[in-house]
């Protein structure tokens, strides 16, 4: 096994969770700038002291003993060199990360990835289904056990992919938020899971979604129209009375795109 070597912290801040131990806080950035500024100033003073020392040697014909000027320049050079070496070691101590100083991030908690791991209240608030309803829907769709969601053969359970997709459609949460909800390392896998699940559902339900799907409901159109008319006739909608009512439904996001996918408002209010 090759030896583990220490390395310098990056000048640029790194804020991802897996590299959080290598990040620089605002105070660290100020401290680093102060140390490196003093180090730079000491290096300039050291070069000047070196030039003065050489000049004193030349002007005194290299007669070191008995020359107060040469001794003074030599003492000044040694003090400046010691100061420069101090700031160099201080910078190395502050910016170098050793193996003992690394704090690896813990593995994400495996949460909400299966029906057994979900809390019923969490399930209803994030999916608009009860846990039992969601489980019945999953079984009715007859998913395969495993989904291969990328060309690199990333595998996930269809159960997790289905739950993540339903949560995303019902809540409109970002992939980053879903990553934290499901205990994943990166949001890219969440994106691949949900996209693969939606594509799979589109292929499976293509005759219902894209063909003459309304023909399946023609015999129920009168009941739909009666239900809409009854709601519009209620007091909160103004007690509207219709002699002939021929509205049996309304457009939703399957035809007109919306910024937040979902089946409608959580609360049915006028």
Wavefront OBJ file of the C-alpha trace (Angstrom):
o trace
v 0.000 0.000 0.000
v 1.550 3.382 -0.970
v 2.235 5.790 1.896
v -0.358 8.479 2.548
v 1.189 11.923 2.069
v -0.138 15.147 3.513
v -1.375 17.759 1.063
v -2.090 21.467 1.124
v -5.591 22.756 1.503
v -7.079 24.205 -1.640
v -6.913 27.954 -2.043
v -10.492 27.925 -3.286
v -13.181 27.029 -0.787
v -14.683 23.549 -1.218
v -18.145 23.311 0.259
v -19.367 19.845 -0.760
v -20.129 17.585 2.182
v -17.521 14.963 1.301
v -14.789 17.625 1.240
v -16.040 19.714 4.135
v -12.952 18.919 6.224
v -10.868 20.520 3.458
v -12.972 23.686 3.332
v -11.868 27.121 4.474
v -14.208 29.143 6.621
v -14.349 32.930 6.336
v -12.037 33.219 9.370
v -9.636 30.689 7.817
v -9.482 32.757 4.625
v -8.623 35.912 6.591
v -5.990 34.062 8.646
v -4.461 32.520 5.522
v -4.267 35.898 3.775
v -2.638 37.471 6.856
v -0.010 34.723 7.187
v 0.849 34.692 3.485
v 0.959 38.497 3.393
v 3.459 38.606 6.287
v 5.431 35.803 4.666
v 5.649 37.756 1.405
v 6.730 40.892 3.258
v 9.417 38.909 5.109
v 10.705 37.442 1.840
v 11.067 40.946 0.386
v 12.878 42.142 3.533
v 15.141 39.074 3.371
v 16.148 39.910 -0.210
v 16.884 43.487 0.782
v 18.902 42.364 3.822
v 20.886 39.980 1.612
v 21.694 42.802 -0.808
v 22.820 45.096 2.046
v 25.013 42.337 3.478
v 26.732 41.740 0.132
v 27.196 45.485 -0.325
v 28.769 45.808 3.143
v 31.233 43.011 2.299
v 32.227 44.730 -0.925
v 32.682 48.171 0.600
v 34.815 46.775 3.452
v 37.037 44.643 1.161
v 35.663 41.400 2.705
v 37.205 42.283 6.105
v 34.507 40.965 8.367
v 36.247 41.266 11.730
v 36.481 44.774 13.032
v 33.750 46.140 10.821
v 30.660 47.198 12.786
v 28.687 47.806 9.598
v 29.221 44.270 8.342
v 28.291 42.806 11.728
v 25.114 44.883 11.848
v 24.114 43.797 8.320
v 24.820 40.158 9.201
v 22.669 40.330 12.353
v 19.886 41.992 10.359
v 20.088 39.294 7.684
v 19.926 36.458 10.252
v 16.955 38.003 12.030
v 15.119 38.513 8.752
v 15.890 34.935 7.649
v 14.562 33.548 10.943
v 11.391 35.623 10.595
v 10.839 34.417 7.014
v 11.356 30.774 8.026
v 8.864 31.215 10.875
v 6.080 32.425 8.562
v 6.915 29.662 6.065
v 6.510 26.992 8.763
v 3.338 28.696 10.052
v 1.837 28.631 6.556
v 2.730 24.963 6.159
v 1.165 24.134 9.532
v -2.047 25.990 8.728
v -2.549 24.872 5.128
v -1.384 21.235 5.266
v -3.938 18.508 5.984
v -2.458 15.338 7.461
v -4.082 11.933 7.687
v -4.934 12.413 11.367
v -6.716 15.699 10.625
v -9.052 14.290 7.997
v -12.645 13.904 9.143
v -14.411 11.636 6.655
v -18.131 12.267 6.258
v -20.359 9.471 7.556
v -22.339 7.422 5.093
v -25.829 8.837 4.449
v -28.646 7.230 6.347
v -30.619 4.710 4.313
v -34.012 6.354 4.743
v -37.374 6.345 2.954
v -36.067 3.971 0.266
v -38.591 1.208 0.917
v -42.150 1.006 2.179
v -40.863 -0.591 5.380
v -38.635 2.433 6.117
v -41.303 5.111 5.536
v -43.280 6.727 8.291
v -47.022 6.805 7.412
v -47.296 10.529 8.168
v -44.190 11.303 6.117
v -45.583 9.216 3.263
v -48.908 11.048 3.175
v -47.394 14.534 3.435
v -44.818 13.904 0.681
v -46.772 11.701 -1.756
v -50.473 12.519 -1.086
v -51.030 8.776 -0.759
v -51.395 6.723 2.368
v -48.734 4.086 2.801
v -51.177 1.321 1.911
v -52.432 3.161 -1.183
v -48.886 3.734 -2.410
v -48.006 0.083 -1.866
v -51.092 -1.053 -3.822
v -50.227 1.336 -6.675
v -46.667 0.011 -6.830
v -47.875 -3.581 -7.025
v -50.578 -2.770 -9.581
v -47.999 -1.253 -11.959
v -45.995 -4.505 -11.855
v -42.514 -2.983 -11.697
v -39.411 -5.129 -12.218
v -37.374 -5.679 -9.073
v -34.281 -3.776 -10.308
v -33.846 -0.735 -12.551
v -30.617 -0.159 -14.528
v -30.660 3.627 -14.692
v -27.494 4.526 -16.636
v -25.065 3.338 -19.282
v -22.601 2.625 -16.466
v -25.004 -0.034 -15.182
v -26.031 1.806 -12.021
v -28.652 -0.370 -10.333
v -31.381 0.705 -7.920
v -34.468 -0.996 -6.619
v -37.644 -0.116 -8.472
v -39.284 0.421 -5.094
v -36.921 3.294 -4.248
v -37.146 4.733 -7.770
v -40.958 4.649 -7.640
v -41.124 6.335 -4.214
v -38.625 9.041 -5.232
v -40.547 9.729 -8.443
v -43.900 10.036 -6.663
v -42.383 12.389 -4.070
v -40.853 14.549 -6.811
v -44.091 14.748 -8.793
v -46.233 15.462 -5.725
v -43.956 18.000 -4.033
v -41.838 19.507 -6.825
v -38.715 19.202 -4.658
v -35.309 19.584 -6.290
v -32.982 16.651 -6.789
v -30.680 18.073 -4.109
v -33.519 18.047 -1.569
v -34.501 14.516 -2.626
v -30.905 13.408 -2.188
v -31.076 14.362 1.473
v -34.539 12.821 1.907
v -33.403 9.443 0.574
v -29.879 9.429 2.010
v -27.961 9.444 -1.258
v -24.461 10.822 -1.862
v -25.289 12.808 -5.006
v -28.322 14.213 -6.750
v -27.295 12.809 -10.140
v -28.480 9.342 -9.196
v -31.817 10.781 -8.037
v -32.229 12.446 -11.433
v -31.451 9.214 -13.284
v -33.857 7.230 -11.098
v -36.804 9.570 -11.588
v -36.197 10.007 -15.323
v -35.928 6.252 -15.831
v -39.117 5.631 -13.855
v -41.099 8.234 -15.804
v -39.828 6.835 -19.121
v -40.778 3.337 -17.997
v -44.277 4.490 -17.035
v -44.662 6.348 -20.337
v -43.837 3.198 -22.272
v -46.065 0.990 -20.135
v -49.030 3.364 -20.166
v -48.568 4.760 -23.671
v -51.972 3.532 -24.936
v -53.681 5.259 -22.009
v -51.754 8.513 -22.264
v -51.188 9.112 -25.966
v -53.739 7.111 -27.949
v -57.505 7.623 -27.933
v -57.519 7.402 -24.156
v -60.702 9.489 -23.706
v -62.681 6.741 -25.417
v -62.250 4.664 -22.261
v -64.324 7.209 -20.306
v -67.063 8.193 -22.730
v -69.730 6.217 -20.913
v -68.892 8.157 -17.727
v -69.001 11.661 -19.252
v -72.587 12.321 -18.007
v -71.548 11.439 -14.445
v -68.493 13.710 -14.719
v -70.676 16.591 -15.945
v -73.179 16.070 -13.113
v -70.366 16.120 -10.541
v -68.918 19.376 -11.909
v -72.363 21.002 -12.092
v -73.194 19.938 -8.533
v -70.024 21.539 -7.232
v -70.677 24.787 -9.115
v -74.217 24.786 -7.719
v -72.894 24.747 -4.139
v -73.087 27.937 -1.994
v -69.335 28.585 -1.954
v -69.410 28.803 -5.766
v -72.410 31.134 -5.915
v -75.365 28.712 -6.228
v -75.064 28.698 -10.005
v -77.961 27.027 -11.810
v -77.507 25.520 -15.279
v -80.242 24.382 -17.633
v -77.818 22.651 -19.970
v -74.392 21.758 -18.637
v -71.919 20.061 -20.931
v -68.579 20.480 -19.119
v -67.170 17.107 -18.109
v -63.552 17.988 -17.252
v -60.752 20.555 -17.224
v -57.209 20.798 -18.596
v -54.379 19.778 -16.312
v -50.576 19.593 -16.553
v -50.701 16.584 -18.884
v -51.493 19.042 -21.684
v -50.395 22.453 -20.403
v -47.000 22.359 -18.703
v -46.704 23.827 -15.215
v -43.654 24.947 -13.288
v -44.385 22.530 -10.423
v -45.645 19.098 -11.422
v -48.475 17.622 -9.414
v -52.123 16.664 -9.493
v -53.416 19.984 -8.162
v -53.656 21.871 -4.884
v -53.400 19.948 -1.654
v -56.504 21.631 -0.238
v -59.742 21.796 -2.202
v -60.774 25.406 -1.714
v -62.786 27.813 -3.891
l 1 2 3 4 5 6 7 8 9 10 11 12 13 14 15 16 17 18 19 20 21 22 23 24 25 26 27 28 29 30 31 32 33 34 35 36 37 38 39 40 41 42 43 44 45 46 47 48 49 50 51 52 53 54 55 56 57 58 59 60 61 62 63 64 65 66 67 68 69 70 71 72 73 74 75 76 77 78 79 80 81 82 83 84 85 86 87 88 89 90 91 92 93 94 95 96 97 98 99 100 101 102 103 104 105 106 107 108 109 110 111 112 113 114 115 116 117 118 119 120 121 122 123 124 125 126 127 128 129 130 131 132 133 134 135 136 137 138 139 140 141 142 143 144 145 146 147 148 149 150 151 152 153 154 155 156 157 158 159 160 161 162 163 164 165 166 167 168 169 170 171 172 173 174 175 176 177 178 179 180 181 182 183 184 185 186 187 188 189 190 191 192 193 194 195 196 197 198 199 200 201 202 203 204 205 206 207 208 209 210 211 212 213 214 215 216 217 218 219 220 221 222 223 224 225 226 227 228 229 230 231 232 233 234 235 236 237 238 239 240 241 242 243 244 245 246 247 248 249 250 251 252 253 254 255 256 257 258 259 260 261 262 263 264 265 266 267 268 269 270
